Amino acid sequence: MSPRDLRGAAAIVGVAESDLGEVGQDRYAIELAAQAAGTALAEAGLTTRDVDGLFCAIAGRGMAPLDVGEYLGVRPRYTDGTMVGGSSFVSHLHHAALAIAAGACDVALIVYGSTARSDSGRGRLAMGPPELPSYEAAYRPRPPITGYALATARHMHQYGTTRAQLAEVAVAARQWARLNPKAFARDPLTVEDVLAARMVSSPLSTLDCCLVTDGGGAVVVTSAARAADLPRPPVYLLGAGEAHWHRAISQMPDLTVTAATESSARAYAMAGLGPEDVDMVQLYDAFTINTILFLEDLGFCKKGEGGDFVSGGRIAPGGELPVNTNGGGLSYCHPGMYGIFPLIEATRQIRGEAGERQRPGVSVAVAHGNGGQLSSQVTAILGGRDTL
């Protein structure tokens, strides 16, 4: 099977979040994952009895598929516990489509849960302490923010990107979040607020950083043939690509260029589309620099022009290119790993089910996941029935 043969062969038929925000005081991550899974399956008109492919990563659980399978009562014939950070769930979508096309499973459940916010209040990290190479540890970095601050500083030095341009990313995300009743942060936000916020790791302030919330998400995937008989309009996987070049930020070949250049090229080639065909973009915005880097590397503007591109409301409501219409990791939610939520939002926008934040005429959307410190990059291109 060539990548083009996979185009449109699998479809998302159900999506859901769990409760979000600060909701894990007396709940476990696996409970939030199960809540999201149950809601997504119900939306798809399916039950756990239909699930024979299980794809998951749960914060703090090294054998997450075994735990989730046991908890949900699922006995899968195909299992994938790929863990490459926050991009894992976009990888899972790609892998699920491959497994379905190969006949290894019929209904795939992709699921995640985390109590990152509540765990931090209890004095423990949901995902454990970060792993650092000894040659980095000697400098006492504070991952992940130190690595992203390093990339930000380099982009500013090399291309003249400003803190005000970074702030435009945070402000646009907040404007979208104010249209999303499920978003955690909905208060008004200005560029001046971001510039005046407490510095955490120069040049990134607290408002350049993603939220820390509790939450879970789930995505249900099946074949295009079966999807046609289910209740919600199918959202098809048109293209997917994966790439990674480094684990430690000190080994990143160029701090201003990510492996999204390769993952997106593979996804566009499979879909037979380009950036000019995309109606909206859902990105993993752990920090404001992410949005700028990924818009460049996904081909929406030239390298070094991301700061100018995001300015003037271009990615905000009413702008030329809608980006992170749910509010993103900066304002909607970020429970340790965010990668499943771009898939959920892209699906809702294509189906026309995003409420007040719905954009008209969305046929093609990019959902892009990032893992580690700009390490793992995974791009998915989703489309409605009219794109087949």
C-alpha positions as a Markdown table, in Angstrom:
| # | Residue | x | y | z |
|---|---|---|---|---|
| 1 | Met | 0.0 | 0.0 | 0.0 |
| 2 | Ser | 1.3 | 3.4 | -0.9 |
| 3 | Pro | 0.6 | 6.5 | 1.2 |
| 4 | Arg | -1.8 | 7.7 | -1.5 |
| 5 | Asp | -3.8 | 4.5 | -1.2 |
| 6 | Leu | -4.4 | 5.4 | 2.5 |
| 7 | Arg | -6.0 | 8.7 | 1.5 |
| 8 | Gly | -9.6 | 8.8 | 2.7 |
| 9 | Ala | -9.6 | 5.1 | 3.7 |
| 10 | Ala | -10.3 | 5.8 | 7.4 |
| 11 | Ala | -12.5 | 8.3 | 9.0 |
| 12 | Ile | -13.0 | 9.9 | 12.5 |
| 13 | Val | -16.6 | 9.1 | 13.6 |
| 14 | Gly | -16.6 | 10.3 | 17.2 |
| 15 | Val | -14.7 | 12.8 | 19.3 |
| 16 | Ala | -15.0 | 14.0 | 22.9 |
| 17 | Glu | -13.3 | 15.7 | 25.8 |
| 18 | Ser | -13.7 | 14.7 | 29.4 |
| 19 | Asp | -14.4 | 17.3 | 32.1 |
| 20 | Leu | -11.6 | 19.9 | 31.8 |
| 21 | Gly | -9.9 | 22.4 | 34.0 |
| 22 | Glu | -9.3 | 21.6 | 37.7 |
| 23 | Val | -11.3 | 18.4 | 38.0 |
| 24 | Gly | -8.8 | 15.8 | 39.2 |
| 25 | Gln | -8.8 | 16.4 | 42.9 |
| 26 | Asp | -10.6 | 13.1 | 43.6 |
| 27 | Arg | -10.3 | 11.5 | 40.2 |
| 28 | Tyr | -7.6 | 9.6 | 38.4 |
| 29 | Ala | -6.3 | 10.3 | 34.9 |
| 30 | Ile | -7.7 | 7.0 | 33.7 |
| 31 | Glu | -11.2 | 8.0 | 34.8 |
| 32 | Leu | -11.0 | 11.2 | 32.7 |
| 33 | Ala | -9.8 | 9.0 | 29.8 |
| 34 | Ala | -12.7 | 6.7 | 30.2 |
| 35 | Gln | -15.2 | 9.6 | 30.4 |
| 36 | Ala | -14.0 | 10.9 | 27.1 |
| 37 | Ala | -14.0 | 7.5 | 25.5 |
| 38 | Gly | -17.5 | 6.7 | 26.5 |
| 39 | Thr | -18.8 | 10.0 | 25.2 |
| 40 | Ala | -16.9 | 9.7 | 21.9 |
| 41 | Leu | -18.1 | 6.2 | 21.3 |
| 42 | Ala | -21.7 | 7.2 | 22.1 |
| 43 | Glu | -21.4 | 10.0 | 19.6 |
| 44 | Ala | -20.3 | 7.4 | 17.0 |
| 45 | Gly | -23.2 | 5.1 | 17.8 |
| 46 | Leu | -20.8 | 2.5 | 19.1 |
| 47 | Thr | -19.8 | 0.9 | 22.4 |
| 48 | Thr | -16.7 | -0.6 | 23.9 |
| 49 | Arg | -17.8 | -4.0 | 22.5 |
| 50 | Asp | -17.1 | -2.6 | 19.0 |
| 51 | Val | -13.6 | -1.5 | 19.8 |
| 52 | Asp | -10.9 | -3.9 | 18.7 |
| 53 | Gly | -8.0 | -1.5 | 18.3 |
| 54 | Leu | -6.7 | 0.5 | 21.3 |
| 55 | Phe | -4.3 | 3.4 | 21.0 |
| 56 | Cys | -3.4 | 5.4 | 24.1 |
| 57 | Ala | -1.0 | 7.2 | 26.2 |
| 58 | Ile | -1.9 | 8.0 | 29.8 |
| 59 | Ala | 0.2 | 10.3 | 32.0 |
| 60 | Gly | 2.3 | 8.4 | 34.5 |
| 61 | Arg | 1.3 | 4.9 | 33.2 |
| 62 | Gly | 4.0 | 3.1 | 31.4 |
| 63 | Met | 1.7 | 0.3 | 30.1 |
| 64 | Ala | -1.2 | 2.6 | 29.4 |
| 65 | Pro | -3.0 | 0.3 | 26.9 |
| 66 | Leu | -3.1 | -2.5 | 29.4 |
| 67 | Asp | -4.6 | -0.3 | 32.1 |
| 68 | Val | -7.1 | 1.3 | 29.7 |
| 69 | Gly | -8.1 | -2.0 | 28.2 |
| 70 | Glu | -8.8 | -3.4 | 31.7 |
| 71 | Tyr | -10.6 | -0.3 | 32.9 |
| 72 | Leu | -12.9 | -0.1 | 29.8 |
| 73 | Gly | -13.4 | -3.8 | 29.4 |
| 74 | Val | -11.9 | -3.7 | 25.9 |
| 75 | Arg | -10.1 | -6.8 | 24.6 |
| 76 | Pro | -8.3 | -5.4 | 21.5 |
| 77 | Arg | -6.8 | -7.5 | 18.8 |
| 78 | Tyr | -4.5 | -4.6 | 17.9 |
| 79 | Thr | -2.8 | -2.3 | 20.4 |
| 80 | Asp | -0.5 | 0.7 | 20.0 |
| 81 | Gly | 1.1 | 2.5 | 23.0 |
| 82 | Thr | 3.4 | 4.8 | 21.0 |
| 83 | Met | 4.7 | 7.5 | 23.3 |
| 84 | Val | 6.5 | 10.4 | 21.6 |
| 85 | Gly | 5.2 | 13.1 | 23.8 |
| 86 | Gly | 2.3 | 15.4 | 22.9 |
| 87 | Ser | 2.3 | 14.3 | 19.2 |
| 88 | Ser | 1.6 | 10.7 | 20.1 |
| 89 | Phe | -2.2 | 11.0 | 19.4 |
| 90 | Val | -1.7 | 12.3 | 15.9 |
| 91 | Ser | 0.7 | 9.4 | 15.4 |
| 92 | His | -2.0 | 7.1 | 16.8 |
| 93 | Leu | -4.5 | 8.4 | 14.1 |
| 94 | His | -2.0 | 7.6 | 11.4 |
| 95 | His | -1.2 | 4.2 | 12.8 |
| 96 | Ala | -4.9 | 3.4 | 13.3 |
| 97 | Ala | -5.6 | 4.2 | 9.6 |
| 98 | Leu | -2.8 | 1.8 | 8.6 |
| 99 | Ala | -4.1 | -0.9 | 11.0 |
| 100 | Ile | -7.7 | -0.6 | 9.7 |
| 101 | Ala | -6.5 | -0.7 | 6.1 |
| 102 | Ala | -4.5 | -3.8 | 6.8 |
| 103 | Gly | -7.4 | -5.5 | 8.5 |
| 104 | Ala | -5.7 | -5.6 | 11.9 |
| 105 | Cys | -8.7 | -3.9 | 13.5 |
| 106 | Asp | -12.1 | -2.4 | 12.5 |
| 107 | Val | -12.8 | 0.2 | 15.2 |
| 108 | Ala | -9.9 | 2.1 | 16.8 |
| 109 | Leu | -10.2 | 4.1 | 20.0 |
| 110 | Ile | -7.6 | 6.8 | 20.6 |
| 111 | Val | -7.7 | 8.0 | 24.2 |
| 112 | Tyr | -5.8 | 10.2 | 26.7 |
| 113 | Gly | -6.2 | 11.4 | 30.3 |
| 114 | Ser | -4.3 | 13.4 | 32.7 |
| 115 | Thr | -4.7 | 15.2 | 36.1 |
| 116 | Ala | -1.6 | 17.4 | 35.6 |
| 117 | Arg | -3.1 | 20.4 | 37.3 |
| 118 | Ser | -4.4 | 18.6 | 40.4 |
| 119 | Asp | -1.2 | 16.6 | 40.6 |
| 120 | Ser | 0.9 | 19.8 | 40.7 |
| 121 | Gly | -1.2 | 21.0 | 43.6 |
| 122 | Arg | -0.5 | 17.8 | 45.4 |
| 123 | Gly | 3.2 | 18.3 | 44.9 |
| 124 | Arg | 3.9 | 15.7 | 42.3 |
| 125 | Leu | 4.4 | 15.6 | 38.5 |
| 126 | Ala | 1.9 | 13.6 | 36.5 |
| 127 | Met | 4.5 | 12.7 | 34.0 |
| 128 | Gly | 7.5 | 12.3 | 36.3 |
| 129 | Pro | 10.7 | 14.3 | 36.3 |
| 130 | Pro | 12.1 | 15.2 | 32.9 |
| 131 | Glu | 15.0 | 13.2 | 31.5 |
| 132 | Leu | 18.1 | 15.2 | 30.8 |
| 133 | Pro | 21.4 | 14.3 | 29.2 |
| 134 | Ser | 24.2 | 14.8 | 31.7 |
| 135 | Tyr | 25.8 | 17.5 | 29.5 |
| 136 | Glu | 22.6 | 19.6 | 29.7 |
| 137 | Ala | 21.8 | 18.8 | 33.4 |
| 138 | Ala | 25.0 | 20.6 | 34.5 |
| 139 | Tyr | 23.5 | 23.9 | 33.4 |
| 140 | Arg | 20.4 | 23.3 | 35.5 |
| 141 | Pro | 17.8 | 23.9 | 32.7 |
| 142 | Arg | 14.1 | 24.0 | 33.5 |
| 143 | Pro | 12.5 | 21.8 | 30.9 |
| 144 | Pro | 10.5 | 22.1 | 28.8 |
| 145 | Ile | 10.4 | 25.9 | 28.9 |
| 146 | Thr | 14.2 | 26.3 | 28.8 |
| 147 | Gly | 14.4 | 24.6 | 25.4 |
| 148 | Tyr | 11.6 | 26.6 | 24.0 |
| 149 | Ala | 13.0 | 29.8 | 25.3 |
| 150 | Leu | 16.3 | 28.9 | 23.6 |
| 151 | Ala | 14.5 | 28.4 | 20.3 |
| 152 | Thr | 12.6 | 31.7 | 20.8 |
| 153 | Ala | 15.7 | 33.7 | 21.5 |
| 154 | Arg | 17.4 | 32.3 | 18.4 |
| 155 | His | 14.4 | 33.1 | 16.2 |
| 156 | Met | 14.4 | 36.7 | 17.6 |
| 157 | His | 18.1 | 37.1 | 17.0 |
| 158 | Gln | 18.1 | 35.5 | 13.5 |
| 159 | Tyr | 14.9 | 37.0 | 12.1 |
| 160 | Gly | 14.0 | 40.0 | 14.2 |
| 161 | Thr | 10.9 | 38.4 | 15.7 |
| 162 | Thr | 9.7 | 40.5 | 18.7 |
| 163 | Arg | 8.0 | 39.8 | 22.0 |
| 164 | Ala | 5.0 | 41.8 | 20.8 |
| 165 | Gln | 4.6 | 39.4 | 17.8 |
| 166 | Leu | 4.8 | 36.4 | 20.2 |
| 167 | Ala | 2.2 | 38.2 | 22.3 |
| 168 | Glu | -0.1 | 38.4 | 19.3 |
| 169 | Val | -0.2 | 34.5 | 19.3 |
| 170 | Ala | -1.4 | 34.5 | 22.9 |
| 171 | Val | -4.0 | 37.2 | 22.3 |
| 172 | Ala | -5.4 | 35.4 | 19.2 |
| 173 | Ala | -5.7 | 32.2 | 21.2 |
| 174 | Arg | -7.5 | 34.0 | 24.0 |
| 175 | Gln | -9.9 | 35.6 | 21.5 |
| 176 | Trp | -10.9 | 32.2 | 20.2 |
| 177 | Ala | -11.2 | 30.8 | 23.8 |
| 178 | Arg | -13.7 | 33.5 | 24.6 |
| 179 | Leu | -15.9 | 31.9 | 22.0 |
| 180 | Asn | -15.5 | 28.4 | 23.6 |
| 181 | Pro | -17.5 | 27.8 | 26.8 |
| 182 | Lys | -15.2 | 24.8 | 27.6 |
| 183 | Ala | -12.0 | 26.9 | 27.6 |
| 184 | Phe | -10.2 | 27.3 | 30.9 |
| 185 | Ala | -9.0 | 30.9 | 30.4 |
| 186 | Arg | -11.6 | 33.3 | 28.9 |
| 187 | Asp | -10.8 | 36.7 | 30.4 |
| 188 | Pro | -9.8 | 39.5 | 28.0 |
| 189 | Leu | -6.1 | 39.6 | 27.1 |
| 190 | Thr | -4.0 | 42.2 | 25.4 |
| 191 | Val | -0.5 | 42.4 | 23.9 |
| 192 | Glu | 0.4 | 44.7 | 26.8 |
| 193 | Asp | -0.8 | 42.2 | 29.3 |
| 194 | Val | 1.5 | 39.5 | 27.8 |
| 195 | Leu | 4.5 | 41.9 | 27.7 |
| 196 | Ala | 3.9 | 42.9 | 31.3 |
| 197 | Ala | 3.6 | 39.3 | 32.6 |
| 198 | Arg | 6.2 | 37.8 | 34.9 |
| 199 | Met | 9.2 | 36.4 | 33.0 |
| 200 | Val | 9.7 | 32.7 | 33.5 |
| 201 | Ser | 12.5 | 31.9 | 31.1 |
| 202 | Ser | 13.6 | 34.8 | 29.0 |
| 203 | Pro | 12.2 | 35.8 | 26.5 |
| 204 | Leu | 9.0 | 33.8 | 27.6 |
| 205 | Ser | 6.7 | 35.1 | 30.2 |
| 206 | Thr | 3.9 | 33.3 | 32.0 |
| 207 | Leu | 1.4 | 34.3 | 29.3 |
| 208 | Asp | 3.7 | 32.9 | 26.6 |
| 209 | Cys | 3.3 | 29.5 | 28.2 |
| 210 | Cys | 0.5 | 26.9 | 27.9 |
| 211 | Leu | -2.0 | 26.2 | 30.7 |
| 212 | Val | -1.6 | 23.3 | 33.1 |
| 213 | Thr | -5.0 | 21.7 | 33.4 |
| 214 | Asp | -6.7 | 18.3 | 34.0 |
| 215 | Gly | -8.5 | 16.6 | 31.2 |
| 216 | Gly | -8.8 | 13.8 | 28.7 |
| 217 | Gly | -9.8 | 13.3 | 25.1 |
| 218 | Ala | -10.9 | 10.5 | 22.8 |
| 219 | Val | -11.2 | 9.9 | 19.0 |
| 220 | Val | -12.9 | 7.0 | 17.4 |
| 221 | Val | -11.7 | 5.9 | 13.9 |
| 222 | Thr | -13.1 | 3.3 | 11.5 |
| 223 | Ser | -13.0 | 2.5 | 7.8 |
| 224 | Ala | -14.6 | 4.9 | 5.4 |
| 225 | Ala | -17.1 | 2.2 | 4.4 |
| 226 | Arg | -18.3 | 1.6 | 7.9 |
| 227 | Ala | -18.3 | 5.3 | 8.7 |
| 228 | Ala | -20.9 | 5.9 | 6.1 |
| 229 | Asp | -23.4 | 4.0 | 8.2 |
| 230 | Leu | -22.8 | 5.8 | 11.5 |
| 231 | Pro | -24.6 | 8.8 | 12.9 |
| 232 | Arg | -22.2 | 11.7 | 12.5 |
| 233 | Pro | -20.7 | 13.0 | 9.2 |
| 234 | Pro | -17.3 | 11.2 | 8.7 |
| 235 | Val | -14.1 | 13.3 | 8.8 |
| 236 | Tyr | -11.5 | 11.5 | 6.6 |
| 237 | Leu | -7.8 | 11.2 | 7.1 |
| 238 | Leu | -6.5 | 12.6 | 3.8 |
| 239 | Gly | -2.8 | 12.8 | 4.7 |
| 240 | Ala | -0.4 | 12.1 | 7.5 |
| 241 | Gly | 3.3 | 12.3 | 8.1 |
| 242 | Glu | 5.7 | 11.8 | 11.0 |
| 243 | Ala | 9.3 | 12.9 | 11.6 |
| 244 | His | 11.8 | 13.5 | 14.4 |
| 245 | Trp | 15.4 | 14.6 | 14.4 |
| 246 | His | 16.4 | 14.9 | 18.0 |
| 247 | Arg | 15.4 | 14.3 | 21.6 |
| 248 | Ala | 17.5 | 16.8 | 23.6 |
| 249 | Ile | 17.2 | 20.4 | 22.6 |
| 250 | Ser | 21.0 | 20.7 | 22.5 |
| 251 | Gln | 21.0 | 18.2 | 19.6 |
| 252 | Met | 18.4 | 20.1 | 17.5 |
| 253 | Pro | 20.2 | 20.8 | 14.2 |
| 254 | Asp | 18.7 | 24.3 | 13.8 |
| 255 | Leu | 16.7 | 25.9 | 16.6 |
| 256 | Thr | 14.6 | 27.7 | 14.0 |
| 257 | Val | 13.6 | 24.8 | 11.9 |
| 258 | Thr | 11.6 | 21.8 | 13.1 |
| 259 | Ala | 11.0 | 18.3 | 11.7 |
| 260 | Ala | 7.5 | 19.6 | 10.8 |
| 261 | Thr | 9.0 | 20.5 | 7.5 |
| 262 | Glu | 9.3 | 16.8 | 6.8 |
| 263 | Ser | 6.1 | 15.6 | 8.5 |
| 264 | Ser | 4.0 | 18.2 | 6.7 |
| 265 | Ala | 5.6 | 17.4 | 3.3 |
| 266 | Arg | 4.7 | 13.8 | 3.7 |
| 267 | Ala | 1.1 | 14.6 | 4.8 |
| 268 | Tyr | 0.6 | 17.0 | 1.8 |
| 269 | Ala | 2.0 | 14.5 | -0.6 |
| 270 | Met | -0.4 | 11.8 | 0.7 |
| 271 | Ala | -3.3 | 14.2 | 0.5 |
| 272 | Gly | -2.4 | 15.6 | -2.8 |
| 273 | Leu | -2.9 | 19.1 | -1.3 |
| 274 | Gly | -0.8 | 22.1 | -0.2 |
| 275 | Pro | -1.0 | 24.9 | 2.4 |
| 276 | Glu | -3.1 | 26.9 | -0.1 |
| 277 | Asp | -5.9 | 24.3 | 0.1 |
| 278 | Val | -6.2 | 24.4 | 3.9 |
| 279 | Asp | -9.1 | 26.2 | 5.5 |
| 280 | Met | -7.9 | 26.2 | 9.1 |
| 281 | Val | -5.0 | 25.0 | 11.3 |
| 282 | Gln | -5.0 | 23.4 | 14.7 |
| 283 | Leu | -1.5 | 23.5 | 16.2 |
| 284 | Tyr | 0.2 | 22.3 | 19.3 |
| 285 | Asp | 0.9 | 25.7 | 21.0 |
| 286 | Ala | 2.7 | 24.7 | 24.2 |
| 287 | Phe | 4.5 | 28.2 | 23.9 |
| 288 | Thr | 3.8 | 31.2 | 21.7 |
| 289 | Ile | 7.0 | 30.4 | 19.6 |
| 290 | Asn | 5.4 | 27.0 | 18.6 |
| 291 | Thr | 2.7 | 28.7 | 16.5 |
| 292 | Ile | 5.2 | 30.9 | 14.7 |
| 293 | Leu | 7.6 | 28.0 | 14.0 |
| 294 | Phe | 4.9 | 25.6 | 12.8 |
| 295 | Leu | 3.2 | 28.1 | 10.6 |
| 296 | Glu | 6.5 | 28.6 | 8.9 |
| 297 | Asp | 7.4 | 24.9 | 8.7 |
| 298 | Leu | 4.0 | 23.8 | 7.5 |
| 299 | Gly | 4.3 | 26.2 | 4.6 |
| 300 | Phe | 1.9 | 29.0 | 5.5 |
| 301 | Cys | 4.6 | 31.6 | 5.4 |
| 302 | Lys | 8.4 | 31.7 | 4.6 |
| 303 | Lys | 11.0 | 30.9 | 7.3 |
| 304 | Gly | 11.5 | 34.0 | 9.4 |
| 305 | Glu | 8.2 | 35.6 | 8.4 |
| 306 | Gly | 6.1 | 34.0 | 11.1 |
| 307 | Gly | 6.2 | 37.0 | 13.5 |
| 308 | Asp | 4.8 | 39.3 | 10.8 |
| 309 | Phe | 2.3 | 36.6 | 9.7 |
| 310 | Val | 0.6 | 36.3 | 13.1 |
| 311 | Ser | 0.4 | 40.0 | 13.6 |
| 312 | Gly | -2.6 | 42.2 | 13.0 |
| 313 | Gly | -5.2 | 39.6 | 13.9 |
| 314 | Arg | -4.5 | 37.3 | 10.9 |
| 315 | Ile | -4.9 | 34.1 | 13.0 |
| 316 | Ala | -7.6 | 35.5 | 15.3 |
| 317 | Pro | -11.4 | 35.4 | 14.9 |
| 318 | Gly | -12.2 | 37.2 | 11.6 |
| 319 | Gly | -8.6 | 36.8 | 10.4 |
| 320 | Glu | -7.3 | 35.3 | 7.1 |
| 321 | Leu | -6.2 | 32.0 | 8.6 |
| 322 | Pro | -8.1 | 30.6 | 11.6 |
| 323 | Val | -5.6 | 29.0 | 14.0 |
| 324 | Asn | -6.4 | 27.1 | 17.2 |
| 325 | Thr | -10.1 | 27.9 | 17.1 |
| 326 | Asn | -10.7 | 26.2 | 20.4 |
| 327 | Gly | -8.3 | 28.5 | 22.2 |
| 328 | Gly | -5.4 | 26.1 | 22.0 |
| 329 | Gly | -3.1 | 25.0 | 24.8 |
| 330 | Leu | -2.5 | 28.6 | 25.6 |
| 331 | Ser | -6.2 | 29.3 | 26.7 |
| 332 | Tyr | -8.4 | 26.2 | 26.2 |
| 333 | Cys | -6.7 | 23.3 | 28.0 |
| 334 | His | -3.3 | 21.6 | 28.3 |
| 335 | Pro | -3.4 | 18.5 | 30.5 |
| 336 | Gly | 0.3 | 17.6 | 30.1 |
| 337 | Met | 0.0 | 16.5 | 26.5 |
| 338 | Tyr | -2.2 | 18.4 | 24.1 |
| 339 | Gly | -2.0 | 16.5 | 20.8 |
| 340 | Ile | -5.4 | 14.8 | 20.9 |
| 341 | Phe | -7.3 | 18.1 | 21.1 |
| 342 | Pro | -6.3 | 19.5 | 17.7 |
| 343 | Leu | -7.9 | 16.4 | 16.2 |
| 344 | Ile | -11.1 | 17.0 | 18.2 |
| 345 | Glu | -11.4 | 20.6 | 17.2 |
| 346 | Ala | -10.6 | 20.0 | 13.5 |
| 347 | Thr | -13.2 | 17.3 | 13.4 |
| 348 | Arg | -15.9 | 19.6 | 14.9 |
| 349 | Gln | -15.0 | 22.4 | 12.6 |
| 350 | Ile | -15.3 | 20.2 | 9.5 |
| 351 | Arg | -18.6 | 18.8 | 10.7 |
| 352 | Gly | -19.9 | 22.3 | 11.4 |
| 353 | Glu | -20.4 | 21.6 | 15.1 |
| 354 | Ala | -18.1 | 24.2 | 16.8 |
| 355 | Gly | -20.8 | 26.6 | 18.0 |
| 356 | Glu | -20.0 | 30.3 | 18.2 |
| 357 | Arg | -16.5 | 29.8 | 17.0 |
| 358 | Gln | -17.5 | 27.8 | 13.9 |
| 359 | Arg | -15.9 | 29.1 | 10.7 |
| 360 | Pro | -17.9 | 28.8 | 7.5 |
| 361 | Gly | -17.1 | 26.4 | 4.7 |
| 362 | Val | -14.4 | 24.4 | 6.5 |
| 363 | Ser | -13.5 | 21.4 | 4.2 |
| 364 | Val | -9.8 | 20.9 | 4.9 |
| 365 | Ala | -8.0 | 21.3 | 8.2 |
| 366 | Val | -4.5 | 20.6 | 9.5 |
| 367 | Ala | -4.0 | 19.1 | 12.9 |
| 368 | His | -0.4 | 19.2 | 14.0 |
| 369 | Gly | 1.2 | 17.5 | 17.0 |
| 370 | Asn | 4.5 | 18.3 | 18.7 |
| 371 | Gly | 6.4 | 16.2 | 21.3 |
| 372 | Gly | 9.3 | 16.8 | 23.6 |
| 373 | Gln | 11.3 | 20.0 | 23.0 |
| 374 | Leu | 10.3 | 20.6 | 19.4 |
| 375 | Ser | 11.3 | 17.0 | 18.9 |
| 376 | Ser | 8.6 | 14.7 | 17.5 |
| 377 | Gln | 6.4 | 16.3 | 14.8 |
| 378 | Val | 3.3 | 14.7 | 13.3 |
| 379 | Thr | 1.0 | 16.3 | 10.8 |
| 380 | Ala | -2.5 | 15.1 | 9.8 |
| 381 | Ile | -4.7 | 16.6 | 7.1 |
| 382 | Leu | -8.4 | 16.0 | 7.6 |
| 383 | Gly | -11.3 | 16.6 | 5.3 |
| 384 | Gly | -15.0 | 16.3 | 4.8 |
| 385 | Arg | -16.9 | 14.1 | 2.2 |
| 386 | Asp | -16.4 | 16.7 | -0.5 |
| 387 | Thr | -12.6 | 16.3 | -0.4 |
| 388 | Leu | -12.7 | 12.6 | -1.5 |
